[in-house]
Amino acid sequence: MRSRDSARAILDAFRFDGRPHSLAGLGRGDMEFADRAQLTLLLSRFDLAAPVREHVEAALARNTVRVERVRAAYQEIAPRFEHVVLKGFTHAPAFIDDVRLRVQYDLDLYVPPSEHGRARDALLSLGYEPIRGMEGLAMDHLPTMVRRTGWEWRGDYFDPEMPVASEVHFRFWDARTERLRPGSLEGFWDRRDGERLALVDMLGYASLHLVRHLLRGNIRPFHVWEIARFLHTQHDGAFWRLWKQWHSPALRRLEVVAFLLARSWFACELVPEAEEEIAALPEAVHRWFKKYGWSPIDGMFRPNRRELWLHLALVETAADRRSVLRRRLLPMALPGPVDAVHIPEERMTMTRRLKKQARYAAYVAARAFQHVRLVGPTLLEGVNWWWSVRRGYRPSARGSARP
């Protein structure tokens, strides 16, 4: 299969509407997309050609070992400070029935402000060190902390030896960067169930996390599938009444963007409460899904900035739109480190330092070139998008424009 065709074939295999699909043409070369999309392990439940089956089964065996190492890392950390776990293994069984089918690279721990210092000190005492160079990035957590074991990336997304990172989160959403203000997030901590979020809030955070990555152009299809599975299987009326009671209209508005993406890709069923919220989304949002709903997948093969138009359709003021446009068209922050973050300082020889610097320079140059190359097409597409949205508006009785 061609790369984009294989991507669509893999995604279609996970649809919840029972539509016929075929993975017969899937080859070993198509696994690069599945690995990056974190869908490889889910393919273990399908009939596959022998080379693909071997790749999937080997990945599952390695990830099974990794799951136990993540569990051990968490058990070591858990008693040392107050926290709640975000995503990861807490998504089983509501979002996925077998945690071995979920790739987890780090421990995301929300910690209340009074515990930040204690959490950082506890991780330092366990041998975790913050990755330098992440301080200026727009993140919801303190700089990622890792153990410097000397491990280096070898192209294996399921490597059991990959150190488990820890991230101390200080907020659930970055309203200042995204210019979207969901509100009512303080209840997530108050309603926690031990070291897990309440199930309603678990869906809320998973949806916010997905929307954040969607609007920043670096989505992982597995996260979309997880939400689709949850929505397809959760029909408890009491759950959805709590959802409407606990989550503000502004929060639900962002959550259903994730719901709409999940339905668009995986044809999951939605309860009437979710359908009602989706229907209330701005017309421009519905127009974006109709026109660009698959652009995040296309972007994995040929980068684009089409998520920008969705972002602008969601923000509510001209000042916020200008802020979003400036950040996306004129980015000022350099990317974080991309190499040798697990190598101890004493093992960084001059040769290895030069190699690290060369790789970072090449990465920054490639990012800059890609950004410059996309500016023209993005602006042109923006004009076309603006015009299509304008044509979708009609004058109101007062002569102004409305959806």
Secondary structure, DSSP 8 states (H G I E B T S, - for coil): --HHHHHHHHHHHT-SS------TT--GGGHHHHHHHT-TGGGGGS---HHHHHHHHHHHHHHHHHHHHHHHHHHHHGGGS--EEESGGGGTTTT-S-GGGS---EEEEE--GGGHHHHHHHHHHTTEEE-TT-TTS--SBSS-EEE-------S-TT-TTS--EEEEES-S--HHHH------THHHHHT-BTTB--HHHHHHHHHHHHHHHHHTT---HHHHHHHHHHHHH---HHHHHHHHHHS-HHHHHHHHHHHHHHHHHH-----HHHHHHHHTS-HHHHHHHHHHTTHHHHTTTS---THHHHHHHH--SHHHHHHHHHHHHS--S-----S-TTS-GGG--HHHHHHHHHHHHHHHHHHHHHHHHHHHHHHHHHHHHHHHHHHT-EE-TTS-EE-
